[in-house]
Amino acid sequence: MSEPLYKVVEVSPVTEESLERVLNERAGQGYGFESIHFVMREGSHRPAMAYLFFTRGGDEEPEPPAPAEA
């Protein structure tokens, strides 16, 4: 098996719905969820944006480009 392929997705605004949408889209494309990193604003408890990290096997065909994230 070759090296894994990585996918990083930026999500903003960070809502339950936006995170679920990205997770479900990438899982449907064969990616496995690795981690999530939140970017915080000073003085706010709500994240300004999130980065979701995914991987999948490197010997698979690359998926067509996804539409720009909102």
Secondary structure, DSSP 8 states (H G I E B T S, - for coil): ----EEEEEEESS--HHHHHHHHHHHHHTT-EEEEEEEEE-TT-SSEEEEEEEEEE-TTS----------
